[in-house]
Amino acid sequence: MTHDGVAEWETAVLEGGPADGALIRLANRPGVVQVTHPCAVEDSTSGMRVEALYVYRRDLRVKEAPLRYGFDPASP
């Protein structure tokens, strides 16, 4: 949502998956939210960083805050 061309921040809750119950603040009601979680790397000298990626999709039936994003188990 925007007001006079400025995006308004809204609250959303993530449902299911590893971030179940997390409250987030976002603008412009994106259709998808990505959540990452760091993974341990065995070779610490590589300088590599590895993160698990989880995708949450907006529940379009919810029109007012808190918006809802459901975990997509088929995502990458």
PDB file of N, H, CA, C and O in Angstrom:
ATOM      1  N   MET A   1       0.852  -1.173   0.000  1.00  0.00           N
ATOM      2  CA  MET A   1       0.000   0.000   0.000  1.00  0.00           C
ATOM      3  C   MET A   1       0.898   1.237   0.000  1.00  0.00           C
ATOM      4  O   MET A   1       1.991   1.230   0.567  1.00  0.00           O
ATOM      5  N   THR A   2       0.421   2.284  -0.639  1.00  0.00           N
ATOM      6  H   THR A   2      -0.467   2.289  -1.099  1.00  0.00           H
ATOM      7  CA  THR A   2       1.176   3.531  -0.644  1.00  0.00           C
ATOM      8  C   THR A   2       0.275   4.671  -0.221  1.00  0.00           C
ATOM      9  O   THR A   2      -0.945   4.625  -0.378  1.00  0.00           O
ATOM     10  N   HIS A   3       0.897   5.671   0.306  1.00  0.00           N
ATOM     11  H   HIS A   3       1.888   5.709   0.434  1.00  0.00           H
ATOM     12  CA  HIS A   3       0.194   6.883   0.706  1.00  0.00           C
ATOM     13  C   HIS A   3       1.022   8.052   0.211  1.00  0.00           C
ATOM     14  O   HIS A   3       2.143   8.259   0.675  1.00  0.00           O
ATOM     15  N   ASP A   4       0.487   8.816  -0.721  1.00  0.00           N
ATOM     16  H   ASP A   4      -0.424   8.649  -1.098  1.00  0.00           H
ATOM     17  CA  ASP A   4       1.202   9.949  -1.325  1.00  0.00           C
ATOM     18  C   ASP A   4       2.527   9.507  -1.932  1.00  0.00           C
ATOM     19  O   ASP A   4       3.521  10.227  -1.836  1.00  0.00           O
ATOM     20  N   GLY A   5       2.552   8.320  -2.562  1.00  0.00           N
ATOM     21  H   GLY A   5       1.744   7.735  -2.640  1.00  0.00           H
ATOM     22  CA  GLY A   5       3.755   7.840  -3.226  1.00  0.00           C
ATOM     23  C   GLY A   5       4.792   7.226  -2.304  1.00  0.00           C
ATOM     24  O   GLY A   5       5.849   6.801  -2.771  1.00  0.00           O
ATOM     25  N   VAL A   6       4.518   7.165  -0.997  1.00  0.00           N
ATOM     26  H   VAL A   6       3.660   7.510  -0.617  1.00  0.00           H
ATOM     27  CA  VAL A   6       5.457   6.602  -0.035  1.00  0.00           C
ATOM     28  C   VAL A   6       4.904   5.257   0.442  1.00  0.00           C
ATOM     29  O   VAL A   6       3.752   5.167   0.864  1.00  0.00           O
ATOM     30  N   ALA A   7       5.729   4.223   0.371  1.00  0.00           N
ATOM     31  H   ALA A   7       6.665   4.296   0.027  1.00  0.00           H
ATOM     32  CA  ALA A   7       5.301   2.893   0.797  1.00  0.00           C
ATOM     33  C   ALA A   7       5.058   2.882   2.303  1.00  0.00           C
ATOM     34  O   ALA A   7       5.836   3.438   3.077  1.00  0.00           O
ATOM     35  N   GLU A   8       3.968   2.242   2.699  1.00  0.00           N
ATOM     36  H   GLU A   8       3.335   1.790   2.070  1.00  0.00           H
ATOM     37  CA  GLU A   8       3.662   2.084   4.116  1.00  0.00           C
ATOM     38  C   GLU A   8       4.135   0.711   4.570  1.00  0.00           C
ATOM     39  O   GLU A   8       3.952  -0.279   3.862  1.00  0.00           O
ATOM     40  N   TRP A   9       4.736   0.651   5.738  1.00  0.00           N
ATOM     41  H   TRP A   9       4.885   1.456   6.313  1.00  0.00           H
ATOM     42  CA  TRP A   9       5.185  -0.611   6.303  1.00  0.00           C
ATOM     43  C   TRP A   9       4.002  -1.338   6.917  1.00  0.00           C
ATOM     44  O   TRP A   9       3.145  -0.728   7.557  1.00  0.00           O
ATOM     45  N   GLU A  10       3.965  -2.667   6.712  1.00  0.00           N
ATOM     46  H   GLU A  10       4.661  -3.162   6.193  1.00  0.00           H
ATOM     47  CA  GLU A  10       2.908  -3.496   7.274  1.00  0.00           C
ATOM     48  C   GLU A  10       3.534  -4.682   7.998  1.00  0.00           C
ATOM     49  O   GLU A  10       4.675  -5.058   7.728  1.00  0.00           O
ATOM     50  N   THR A  11       2.781  -5.258   8.908  1.00  0.00           N
ATOM     51  H   THR A  11       1.855  -4.952   9.127  1.00  0.00           H
ATOM     52  CA  THR A  11       3.226  -6.440   9.633  1.00  0.00           C
ATOM     53  C   THR A  11       2.680  -7.674   8.936  1.00  0.00           C
ATOM     54  O   THR A  11       1.555  -7.683   8.436  1.00  0.00           O
ATOM     55  N   ALA A  12       3.502  -8.713   8.913  1.00  0.00           N
ATOM     56  H   ALA A  12       4.416  -8.705   9.319  1.00  0.00           H
ATOM     57  CA  ALA A  12       3.078 -10.002   8.351  1.00  0.00           C
ATOM     58  C   ALA A  12       3.599 -11.105   9.261  1.00  0.00           C
ATOM     59  O   ALA A  12       4.593 -10.933   9.965  1.00  0.00           O
ATOM     60  N   VAL A  13       2.914 -12.229   9.232  1.00  0.00           N
ATOM     61  H   VAL A  13       2.106 -12.368   8.660  1.00  0.00           H
ATOM     62  CA  VAL A  13       3.336 -13.395  10.010  1.00  0.00           C
ATOM     63  C   VAL A  13       3.675 -14.514   9.030  1.00  0.00           C
ATOM     64  O   VAL A  13       2.969 -14.723   8.044  1.00  0.00           O
ATOM     65  N   LEU A  14       4.765 -15.233   9.313  1.00  0.00           N
ATOM     66  H   LEU A  14       5.339 -15.064  10.115  1.00  0.00           H
ATOM     67  CA  LEU A  14       5.154 -16.372   8.493  1.00  0.00           C
ATOM     68  C   LEU A  14       4.555 -17.628   9.114  1.00  0.00           C
ATOM     69  O   LEU A  14       4.639 -17.838  10.324  1.00  0.00           O
ATOM     70  N   GLU A  15       3.951 -18.456   8.272  1.00  0.00           N
ATOM     71  H   GLU A  15       3.882 -18.286   7.289  1.00  0.00           H
ATOM     72  CA  GLU A  15       3.270 -19.659   8.766  1.00  0.00           C
ATOM     73  C   GLU A  15       3.904 -20.906   8.175  1.00  0.00           C
ATOM     74  O   GLU A  15       4.097 -20.995   6.962  1.00  0.00           O
ATOM     75  N   GLY A  16       4.227 -21.867   9.029  1.00  0.00           N
ATOM     76  H   GLY A  16       4.070 -21.795  10.014  1.00  0.00           H
ATOM     77  CA  GLY A  16       4.818 -23.121   8.603  1.00  0.00           C
ATOM     78  C   GLY A  16       6.317 -22.989   8.389  1.00  0.00           C
ATOM     79  O   GLY A  16       6.878 -21.902   8.520  1.00  0.00           O
ATOM     80  N   GLY A  17       6.955 -24.089   8.062  1.00  0.00           N
ATOM     81  H   GLY A  17       6.499 -24.973   7.955  1.00  0.00           H
ATOM     82  CA  GLY A  17       8.387 -24.089   7.772  1.00  0.00           C
ATOM     83  C   GLY A  17       9.244 -23.678   8.945  1.00  0.00           C
ATOM     84  O   GLY A  17       8.768 -23.615  10.078  1.00  0.00           O
ATOM     85  N   PRO A  18      10.509 -23.398   8.680  1.00  0.00           N
ATOM     86  CA  PRO A  18      11.452 -23.112   9.764  1.00  0.00           C
ATOM     87  C   PRO A  18      11.247 -21.763  10.454  1.00  0.00           C
ATOM     88  O   PRO A  18      11.734 -21.571  11.568  1.00  0.00           O
ATOM     89  N   ALA A  19      10.546 -20.835   9.827  1.00  0.00           N
ATOM     90  H   ALA A  19      10.151 -20.991   8.922  1.00  0.00           H
ATOM     91  CA  ALA A  19      10.321 -19.507  10.426  1.00  0.00           C
ATOM     92  C   ALA A  19       8.900 -19.346  10.938  1.00  0.00           C
ATOM     93  O   ALA A  19       8.417 -18.224  11.083  1.00  0.00           O
ATOM     94  N   ASP A  20       8.224 -20.459  11.213  1.00  0.00           N
ATOM     95  H   ASP A  20       8.617 -21.371  11.095  1.00  0.00           H
ATOM     96  CA  ASP A  20       6.821 -20.438  11.647  1.00  0.00           C
ATOM     97  C   ASP A  20       6.617 -19.494  12.825  1.00  0.00           C
ATOM     98  O   ASP A  20       7.308 -19.587  13.840  1.00  0.00           O
ATOM     99  N   GLY A  21       5.661 -18.587  12.674  1.00  0.00           N
ATOM    100  H   GLY A  21       5.100 -18.511  11.850  1.00  0.00           H
ATOM    101  CA  GLY A  21       5.304 -17.665  13.745  1.00  0.00           C
ATOM    102  C   GLY A  21       6.098 -16.370  13.756  1.00  0.00           C
ATOM    103  O   GLY A  21       5.786 -15.473  14.539  1.00  0.00           O
ATOM    104  N   ALA A  22       7.114 -16.247  12.913  1.00  0.00           N
ATOM    105  H   ALA A  22       7.367 -16.977  12.278  1.00  0.00           H
ATOM    106  CA  ALA A  22       7.920 -15.023  12.889  1.00  0.00           C
ATOM    107  C   ALA A  22       7.092 -13.862  12.364  1.00  0.00           C
ATOM    108  O   ALA A  22       6.376 -13.992  11.371  1.00  0.00           O
ATOM    109  N   LEU A  23       7.197 -12.732  13.040  1.00  0.00           N
ATOM    110  H   LEU A  23       7.779 -12.626  13.847  1.00  0.00           H
ATOM    111  CA  LEU A  23       6.557 -11.498  12.588  1.00  0.00           C
ATOM    112  C   LEU A  23       7.595 -10.670  11.854  1.00  0.00           C
ATOM    113  O   LEU A  23       8.717 -10.498  12.332  1.00  0.00           O
ATOM    114  N   ILE A  24       7.217 -10.158  10.689  1.00  0.00           N
ATOM    115  H   ILE A  24       6.306 -10.298  10.301  1.00  0.00           H
ATOM    116  CA  ILE A  24       8.122  -9.332   9.900  1.00  0.00           C
ATOM    117  C   ILE A  24       7.412  -8.046   9.509  1.00  0.00           C
ATOM    118  O   ILE A  24       6.185  -7.964   9.557  1.00  0.00           O
ATOM    119  N   ARG A  25       8.192  -7.046   9.124  1.00  0.00           N
ATOM    120  H   ARG A  25       9.189  -7.113   9.086  1.00  0.00           H
ATOM    121  CA  ARG A  25       7.636  -5.792   8.596  1.00  0.00           C
ATOM    122  C   ARG A  25       8.096  -5.673   7.168  1.00  0.00           C
ATOM    123  O   ARG A  25       9.265  -5.904   6.862  1.00  0.00           O
ATOM    124  N   LEU A  26       7.171  -5.309   6.281  1.00  0.00           N
ATOM    125  H   LEU A  26       6.221  -5.121   6.530  1.00  0.00           H
ATOM    126  CA  LEU A  26       7.504  -5.193   4.870  1.00  0.00           C
ATOM    127  C   LEU A  26       6.685  -4.101   4.223  1.00  0.00           C
ATOM    128  O   LEU A  26       5.699  -3.623   4.784  1.00  0.00           O
ATOM    129  N   ALA A  27       7.109  -3.712   3.029  1.00  0.00           N
ATOM    130  H   ALA A  27       7.910  -4.101   2.573  1.00  0.00           H
ATOM    131  CA  ALA A  27       6.418  -2.667   2.261  1.00  0.00           C
ATOM    132  C   ALA A  27       6.017  -3.230   0.910  1.00  0.00           C
ATOM    133  O   ALA A  27       6.667  -4.135   0.386  1.00  0.00           O
ATOM    134  N   ASN A  28       4.960  -2.698   0.358  1.00  0.00           N
ATOM    135  H   ASN A  28       4.432  -1.963   0.783  1.00  0.00           H
ATOM    136  CA  ASN A  28       4.496  -3.008  -1.006  1.00  0.00           C
ATOM    137  C   ASN A  28       3.951  -4.423  -1.183  1.00  0.00           C
ATOM    138  O   ASN A  28       3.799  -4.868  -2.321  1.00  0.00           O
ATOM    139  N   ARG A  29       3.659  -5.129  -0.131  1.00  0.00           N
ATOM    140  H   ARG A  29       3.783  -4.768   0.793  1.00  0.00           H
ATOM    141  CA  ARG A  29       3.025  -6.452  -0.193  1.00  0.00           C
ATOM    142  C   ARG A  29       3.641  -7.381  -1.246  1.00  0.00           C
ATOM    143  O   ARG A  29       2.942  -7.790  -2.174  1.00  0.00           O
ATOM    144  N   PRO A  30       4.914  -7.721  -1.128  1.00  0.00           N
ATOM    145  CA  PRO A  30       5.516  -8.620  -2.113  1.00  0.00           C
ATOM    146  C   PRO A  30       4.810  -9.970  -2.119  1.00  0.00           C
ATOM    147  O   PRO A  30       4.293 -10.414  -1.094  1.00  0.00           O
ATOM    148  N   GLY A  31       4.793 -10.618  -3.277  1.00  0.00           N
ATOM    149  H   GLY A  31       5.213 -10.257  -4.110  1.00  0.00           H
ATOM    150  CA  GLY A  31       4.143 -11.915  -3.399  1.00  0.00           C
ATOM    151  C   GLY A  31       4.932 -13.034  -2.761  1.00  0.00           C
ATOM    152  O   GLY A  31       4.365 -14.051  -2.362  1.00  0.00           O
ATOM    153  N   VAL A  32       6.249 -12.852  -2.660  1.00  0.00           N
ATOM    154  H   VAL A  32       6.710 -12.026  -2.984  1.00  0.00           H
ATOM    155  CA  VAL A  32       7.133 -13.887  -2.134  1.00  0.00           C
ATOM    156  C   VAL A  32       8.131 -13.257  -1.179  1.00  0.00           C
ATOM    157  O   VAL A  32       8.634 -12.159  -1.422  1.00  0.00           O
ATOM    158  N   VAL A  33       8.415 -13.964  -0.085  1.00  0.00           N
ATOM    159  H   VAL A  33       8.006 -14.855   0.112  1.00  0.00           H
ATOM    160  CA  VAL A  33       9.445 -13.555   0.867  1.00  0.00           C
ATOM    161  C   VAL A  33      10.434 -14.704   0.993  1.00  0.00           C
ATOM    162  O   VAL A  33      10.032 -15.859   1.138  1.00  0.00           O
ATOM    163  N   GLN A  34      11.722 -14.395   0.940  1.00  0.00           N
ATOM    164  H   GLN A  34      12.048 -13.457   0.822  1.00  0.00           H
ATOM    165  CA  GLN A  34      12.766 -15.411   1.117  1.00  0.00           C
ATOM    166  C   GLN A  34      13.335 -15.312   2.523  1.00  0.00           C
ATOM    167  O   GLN A  34      13.601 -14.220   3.026  1.00  0.00           O
ATOM    168  N   VAL A  35      13.517 -16.459   3.143  1.00  0.00           N
ATOM    169  H   VAL A  35      13.301 -17.345   2.735  1.00  0.00           H
ATOM    170  CA  VAL A  35      14.147 -16.545   4.457  1.00  0.00           C
ATOM    171  C   VAL A  35      15.411 -17.385   4.286  1.00  0.00           C
ATOM    172  O   VAL A  35      15.373 -18.454   3.677  1.00  0.00           O
ATOM    173  N   THR A  36      16.519 -16.904   4.817  1.00  0.00           N
ATOM    174  H   THR A  36      16.550 -16.035   5.311  1.00  0.00           H
ATOM    175  CA  THR A  36      17.750 -17.681   4.737  1.00  0.00           C
ATOM    176  C   THR A  36      18.229 -18.040   6.136  1.00  0.00           C
ATOM    177  O   THR A  36      17.942 -17.346   7.111  1.00  0.00           O
ATOM    178  N   HIS A  37      18.962 -19.141   6.207  1.00  0.00           N
ATOM    179  H   HIS A  37      19.195 -19.705   5.415  1.00  0.00           H
ATOM    180  CA  HIS A  37      19.525 -19.589   7.473  1.00  0.00           C
ATOM    181  C   HIS A  37      20.942 -20.066   7.187  1.00  0.00           C
ATOM    182  O   HIS A  37      21.147 -20.875   6.282  1.00  0.00           O
ATOM    183  N   PRO A  38      21.935 -19.574   7.950  1.00  0.00           N
ATOM    184  CA  PRO A  38      23.310 -19.978   7.669  1.00  0.00           C
ATOM    185  C   PRO A  38      23.531 -21.469   7.925  1.00  0.00           C
ATOM    186  O   PRO A  38      22.945 -22.054   8.836  1.00  0.00           O
ATOM    187  N   CYS A  39      24.383 -22.061   7.104  1.00  0.00           N
ATOM    188  H   CYS A  39      24.859 -21.586   6.363  1.00  0.00           H
ATOM    189  CA  CYS A  39      24.793 -23.463   7.258  1.00  0.00           C
ATOM    190  C   CYS A  39      26.280 -23.486   7.607  1.00  0.00           C
ATOM    191  O   CYS A  39      27.044 -22.626   7.171  1.00  0.00           O
ATOM    192  N   ALA A  40      26.674 -24.473   8.392  1.00  0.00           N
ATOM    193  H   ALA A  40      26.052 -25.172   8.746  1.00  0.00           H
ATOM    194  CA  ALA A  40      28.087 -24.614   8.747  1.00  0.00           C
ATOM    195  C   ALA A  40      28.882 -25.076   7.524  1.00  0.00           C
ATOM    196  O   ALA A  40      28.426 -25.921   6.753  1.00  0.00           O
ATOM    197  N   VAL A  41      30.069 -24.509   7.364  1.00  0.00           N
ATOM    198  H   VAL A  41      30.440 -23.823   7.990  1.00  0.00           H
ATOM    199  CA  VAL A  41      30.972 -24.907   6.290  1.00  0.00           C
ATOM    200  C   VAL A  41      32.154 -25.617   6.934  1.00  0.00           C
ATOM    201  O   VAL A  41      32.812 -25.057   7.811  1.00  0.00           O
ATOM    202  N   GLU A  42      32.426 -26.834   6.508  1.00  0.00           N
ATOM    203  H   GLU A  42      31.891 -27.289   5.796  1.00  0.00           H
ATOM    204  CA  GLU A  42      33.501 -27.634   7.098  1.00  0.00           C
ATOM    205  C   GLU A  42      34.870 -26.992   6.893  1.00  0.00           C
ATOM    206  O   GLU A  42      35.692 -26.996   7.810  1.00  0.00           O
ATOM    207  N   ASP A  43      35.129 -26.445   5.712  1.00  0.00           N
ATOM    208  H   ASP A  43      34.461 -26.443   4.968  1.00  0.00           H
ATOM    209  CA  ASP A  43      36.434 -25.859   5.403  1.00  0.00           C
ATOM    210  C   ASP A  43      36.356 -24.358   5.631  1.00  0.00           C
ATOM    211  O   ASP A  43      35.975 -23.606   4.733  1.00  0.00           O
ATOM    212  N   SER A  44      36.715 -23.924   6.830  1.00  0.00           N
ATOM    213  H   SER A  44      37.024 -24.534   7.559  1.00  0.00           H
ATOM    214  CA  SER A  44      36.580 -22.510   7.171  1.00  0.00           C
ATOM    215  C   SER A  44      37.587 -21.629   6.439  1.00  0.00           C
ATOM    216  O   SER A  44      37.467 -20.404   6.481  1.00  0.00           O
ATOM    217  N   THR A  45      38.582 -22.222   5.767  1.00  0.00           N
ATOM    218  H   THR A  45      38.680 -23.217   5.733  1.00  0.00           H
ATOM    219  CA  THR A  45      39.576 -21.429   5.048  1.00  0.00           C
ATOM    220  C   THR A  45      39.098 -21.050   3.649  1.00  0.00           C
ATOM    221  O   THR A  45      39.745 -20.251   2.972  1.00  0.00           O
ATOM    222  N   SER A  46      37.967 -21.617   3.208  1.00  0.00           N
ATOM    223  H   SER A  46      37.442 -22.266   3.758  1.00  0.00           H
ATOM    224  CA  SER A  46      37.495 -21.352   1.842  1.00  0.00           C
ATOM    225  C   SER A  46      36.912 -19.960   1.678  1.00  0.00           C
ATOM    226  O   SER A  46      36.835 -19.456   0.558  1.00  0.00           O
ATOM    227  N   GLY A  47      36.502 -19.330   2.764  1.00  0.00           N
ATOM    228  H   GLY A  47      36.565 -19.740   3.675  1.00  0.00           H
ATOM    229  CA  GLY A  47      35.867 -18.024   2.682  1.00  0.00           C
ATOM    230  C   GLY A  47      34.442 -18.095   2.145  1.00  0.00           C
ATOM    231  O   GLY A  47      33.801 -17.069   1.916  1.00  0.00           O
ATOM    232  N   MET A  48      33.959 -19.310   1.948  1.00  0.00           N
ATOM    233  H   MET A  48      34.480 -20.143   2.134  1.00  0.00           H
ATOM    234  CA  MET A  48      32.634 -19.508   1.382  1.00  0.00           C
ATOM    235  C   MET A  48      31.574 -19.411   2.485  1.00  0.00           C
ATOM    236  O   MET A  48      31.791 -19.819   3.625  1.00  0.00           O
ATOM    237  N   ARG A  49      30.442 -18.864   2.107  1.00  0.00           N
ATOM    238  H   ARG A  49      30.265 -18.532   1.180  1.00  0.00           H
ATOM    239  CA  ARG A  49      29.294 -18.799   3.006  1.00  0.00           C
ATOM    240  C   ARG A  49      28.160 -19.571   2.350  1.00  0.00           C
ATOM    241  O   ARG A  49      27.884 -19.378   1.166  1.00  0.00           O
ATOM    242  N   VAL A  50      27.502 -20.439   3.103  1.00  0.00           N
ATOM    243  H   VAL A  50      27.726 -20.595   4.065  1.00  0.00           H
ATOM    244  CA  VAL A  50      26.398 -21.236   2.578  1.00  0.00           C
ATOM    245  C   VAL A  50      25.167 -20.963   3.428  1.00  0.00           C
ATOM    246  O   VAL A  50      25.238 -20.939   4.657  1.00  0.00           O
ATOM    247  N   GLU A  51      24.027 -20.756   2.753  1.00  0.00           N
ATOM    248  H   GLU A  51      23.969 -20.776   1.755  1.00  0.00           H
ATOM    249  CA  GLU A  51      22.776 -20.510   3.465  1.00  0.00           C
ATOM    250  C   GLU A  51      21.663 -21.340   2.859  1.00  0.00           C
ATOM    251  O   GLU A  51      21.575 -21.486   1.640  1.00  0.00           O
ATOM    252  N   ALA A  52      20.820 -21.877   3.712  1.00  0.00           N
ATOM    253  H   ALA A  52      20.891 -21.758   4.702  1.00  0.00           H
ATOM    254  CA  ALA A  52      19.622 -22.577   3.252  1.00  0.00           C
ATOM    255  C   ALA A  52      18.586 -21.510   2.901  1.00  0.00           C
ATOM    256  O   ALA A  52      18.475 -20.499   3.595  1.00  0.00           O
ATOM    257  N   LEU A  53      17.830 -21.732   1.827  1.00  0.00           N
ATOM    258  H   LEU A  53      17.920 -22.553   1.263  1.00  0.00           H
ATOM    259  CA  LEU A  53      16.845 -20.772   1.343  1.00  0.00           C
ATOM    260  C   LEU A  53      15.444 -21.357   1.486  1.00  0.00           C
ATOM    261  O   LEU A  53      15.188 -22.484   1.064  1.00  0.00           O
ATOM    262  N   TYR A  54      14.550 -20.592   2.078  1.00  0.00           N
ATOM    263  H   TYR A  54      14.758 -19.676   2.421  1.00  0.00           H
ATOM    264  CA  TYR A  54      13.155 -20.996   2.243  1.00  0.00           C
ATOM    265  C   TYR A  54      12.274 -19.904   1.642  1.00  0.00           C
ATOM    266  O   TYR A  54      12.570 -18.717   1.780  1.00  0.00           O
ATOM    267  N   VAL A  55      11.201 -20.302   0.981  1.00  0.00           N
ATOM    268  H   VAL A  55      10.960 -21.266   0.868  1.00  0.00           H
ATOM    269  CA  VAL A  55      10.310 -19.352   0.321  1.00  0.00           C
ATOM    270  C   VAL A  55       8.934 -19.383   0.989  1.00  0.00           C
ATOM    271  O   VAL A  55       8.387 -20.447   1.278  1.00  0.00           O
ATOM    272  N   TYR A  56       8.397 -18.194   1.224  1.00  0.00           N
ATOM    273  H   TYR A  56       8.842 -17.330   0.989  1.00  0.00           H
ATOM    274  CA  TYR A  56       7.049 -18.028   1.779  1.00  0.00           C
ATOM    275  C   TYR A  56       6.250 -17.201   0.785  1.00  0.00           C
ATOM    276  O   TYR A  56       6.728 -16.178   0.295  1.00  0.00           O
ATOM    277  N   ARG A  57       5.028 -17.645   0.485  1.00  0.00           N
ATOM    278  H   ARG A  57       4.639 -18.476   0.883  1.00  0.00           H
ATOM    279  CA  ARG A  57       4.162 -16.961  -0.486  1.00  0.00           C
ATOM    280  C   ARG A  57       2.993 -16.296   0.241  1.00  0.00           C
ATOM    281  O   ARG A  57       2.436 -16.844   1.193  1.00  0.00           O
ATOM    282  N   ARG A  58       2.638 -15.103  -0.233  1.00  0.00           N
ATOM    283  H   ARG A  58       3.090 -14.658  -1.006  1.00  0.00           H
ATOM    284  CA  ARG A  58       1.565 -14.332   0.412  1.00  0.00           C
ATOM    285  C   ARG A  58       0.212 -14.996   0.199  1.00  0.00           C
ATOM    286  O   ARG A  58      -0.103 -15.460  -0.897  1.00  0.00           O
ATOM    287  N   ASP A  59      -0.572 -15.032   1.250  1.00  0.00           N
ATOM    288  H   ASP A  59      -0.316 -14.655   2.140  1.00  0.00           H
ATOM    289  CA  ASP A  59      -1.942 -15.516   1.199  1.00  0.00           C
ATOM    290  C   ASP A  59      -2.799 -14.359   0.709  1.00  0.00           C
ATOM    291  O   ASP A  59      -3.055 -13.415   1.457  1.00  0.00           O
ATOM    292  N   LEU A  60      -3.244 -14.423  -0.541  1.00  0.00           N
ATOM    293  H   LEU A  60      -3.036 -15.189  -1.149  1.00  0.00           H
ATOM    294  CA  LEU A  60      -3.967 -13.312  -1.159  1.00  0.00           C
ATOM    295  C   LEU A  60      -5.359 -13.093  -0.567  1.00  0.00           C
ATOM    296  O   LEU A  60      -5.988 -12.068  -0.830  1.00  0.00           O
ATOM    297  N   ARG A  61      -5.836 -14.037   0.219  1.00  0.00           N
ATOM    298  H   ARG A  61      -5.325 -14.870   0.432  1.00  0.00           H
ATOM    299  CA  ARG A  61      -7.155 -13.870   0.854  1.00  0.00           C
ATOM    300  C   ARG A  61      -7.102 -12.886   2.014  1.00  0.00           C
ATOM    301  O   ARG A  61      -8.133 -12.343   2.410  1.00  0.00           O
ATOM    302  N   VAL A  62      -5.924 -12.653   2.557  1.00  0.00           N
ATOM    303  H   VAL A  62      -5.086 -13.094   2.234  1.00  0.00           H
ATOM    304  CA  VAL A  62      -5.763 -11.748   3.701  1.00  0.00           C
ATOM    305  C   VAL A  62      -5.483 -10.350   3.165  1.00  0.00           C
ATOM    306  O   VAL A  62      -4.488 -10.131   2.474  1.00  0.00           O
ATOM    307  N   LYS A  63      -6.359  -9.411   3.483  1.00  0.00           N
ATOM    308  H   LYS A  63      -7.168  -9.589   4.044  1.00  0.00           H
ATOM    309  CA  LYS A  63      -6.276  -8.048   2.940  1.00  0.00           C
ATOM    310  C   LYS A  63      -5.767  -7.020   3.948  1.00  0.00           C
ATOM    311  O   LYS A  63      -5.379  -5.921   3.554  1.00  0.00           O
ATOM    312  N   GLU A  64      -5.762  -7.355   5.245  1.00  0.00           N
ATOM    313  H   GLU A  64      -6.078  -8.248   5.565  1.00  0.00           H
ATOM    314  CA  GLU A  64      -5.365  -6.417   6.289  1.00  0.00           C
ATOM    315  C   GLU A  64      -4.247  -7.010   7.127  1.00  0.00           C
ATOM    316  O   GLU A  64      -4.083  -8.228   7.200  1.00  0.00           O
ATOM    317  N   ALA A  65      -3.481  -6.128   7.760  1.00  0.00           N
ATOM    318  H   ALA A  65      -3.614  -5.139   7.701  1.00  0.00           H
ATOM    319  CA  ALA A  65      -2.402  -6.583   8.640  1.00  0.00           C
ATOM    320  C   ALA A  65      -2.991  -7.270   9.870  1.00  0.00           C
ATOM    321  O   ALA A  65      -4.023  -6.827  10.375  1.00  0.00           O
ATOM    322  N   PRO A  66      -2.378  -8.316  10.357  1.00  0.00           N
ATOM    323  CA  PRO A  66      -1.135  -8.848   9.827  1.00  0.00           C
ATOM    324  C   PRO A  66      -1.390  -9.700   8.580  1.00  0.00           C
ATOM    325  O   PRO A  66      -2.249 -10.581   8.569  1.00  0.00           O
ATOM    326  N   LEU A  67      -0.617  -9.407   7.535  1.00  0.00           N
ATOM    327  H   LEU A  67       0.081  -8.691   7.544  1.00  0.00           H
ATOM    328  CA  LEU A  67      -0.674 -10.225   6.332  1.00  0.00           C
ATOM    329  C   LEU A  67      -0.128 -11.610   6.683  1.00  0.00           C
ATOM    330  O   LEU A  67       0.528 -11.781   7.710  1.00  0.00           O
ATOM    331  N   ARG A  68      -0.398 -12.581   5.841  1.00  0.00           N
ATOM    332  H   ARG A  68      -0.931 -12.443   5.006  1.00  0.00           H
ATOM    333  CA  ARG A  68       0.105 -13.938   6.093  1.00  0.00           C
ATOM    334  C   ARG A  68       0.891 -14.433   4.896  1.00  0.00           C
ATOM    335  O   ARG A  68       0.503 -14.237   3.744  1.00  0.00           O
ATOM    336  N   TYR A  69       1.997 -15.073   5.196  1.00  0.00           N
ATOM    337  H   TYR A  69       2.312 -15.232   6.132  1.00  0.00           H
ATOM    338  CA  TYR A  69       2.830 -15.727   4.190  1.00  0.00           C
ATOM    339  C   TYR A  69       3.004 -17.177   4.599  1.00  0.00           C
ATOM    340  O   TYR A  69       3.466 -17.467   5.703  1.00  0.00           O
ATOM    341  N   GLY A  70       2.631 -18.094   3.704  1.00  0.00           N
ATOM    342  H   GLY A  70       2.256 -17.859   2.807  1.00  0.00           H
ATOM    343  CA  GLY A  70       2.721 -19.518   3.998  1.00  0.00           C
ATOM    344  C   GLY A  70       3.966 -20.127   3.388  1.00  0.00           C
ATOM    345  O   GLY A  70       4.389 -19.751   2.295  1.00  0.00           O
ATOM    346  N   PHE A  71       4.547 -21.072   4.107  1.00  0.00           N
ATOM    347  H   PHE A  71       4.204 -21.378   4.995  1.00  0.00           H
ATOM    348  CA  PHE A  71       5.756 -21.769   3.654  1.00  0.00           C
ATOM    349  C   PHE A  71       5.443 -22.568   2.395  1.00  0.00           C
ATOM    350  O   PHE A  71       4.417 -23.243   2.319  1.00  0.00           O
ATOM    351  N   ASP A  72       6.334 -22.487   1.405  1.00  0.00           N
ATOM    352  H   ASP A  72       7.168 -21.938   1.467  1.00  0.00           H
ATOM    353  CA  ASP A  72       6.201 -23.233   0.163  1.00  0.00           C
ATOM    354  C   ASP A  72       7.202 -24.386   0.207  1.00  0.00           C
ATOM    355  O   ASP A  72       8.382 -24.179  -0.074  1.00  0.00           O
ATOM    356  N   PRO A  73       6.754 -25.602   0.554  1.00  0.00           N
ATOM    357  CA  PRO A  73       7.690 -26.730   0.684  1.00  0.00           C
ATOM    358  C   PRO A  73       8.299 -27.160  -0.642  1.00  0.00           C
ATOM    359  O   PRO A  73       9.304 -27.870  -0.650  1.00  0.00           O
ATOM    360  N   ALA A  74       7.716 -26.748  -1.764  1.00  0.00           N
ATOM    361  H   ALA A  74       6.900 -26.171  -1.758  1.00  0.00           H
ATOM    362  CA  ALA A  74       8.241 -27.126  -3.076  1.00  0.00           C
ATOM    363  C   ALA A  74       9.275 -26.134  -3.599  1.00  0.00           C
ATOM    364  O   ALA A  74       9.835 -26.327  -4.678  1.00  0.00           O
ATOM    365  N   SER A  75       9.526 -25.074  -2.835  1.00  0.00           N
ATOM    366  H   SER A  75       9.071 -24.917  -1.959  1.00  0.00           H
ATOM    367  CA  SER A  75      10.494 -24.077  -3.280  1.00  0.00           C
ATOM    368  C   SER A  75      11.915 -24.652  -3.231  1.00  0.00           C
ATOM    369  O   SER A  75      12.164 -25.697  -2.630  1.00  0.00           O
ATOM    370  N   PRO A  76      12.831 -23.935  -3.881  1.00  0.00           N
ATOM    371  CA  PRO A  76      14.183 -24.474  -4.079  1.00  0.00           C
ATOM    372  C   PRO A  76      14.642 -25.247  -2.933  1.00  0.00           C
ATOM    373  O   PRO A  76      15.759 -25.765  -2.945  1.00  0.00           O
TER     374      PRO A  76
END
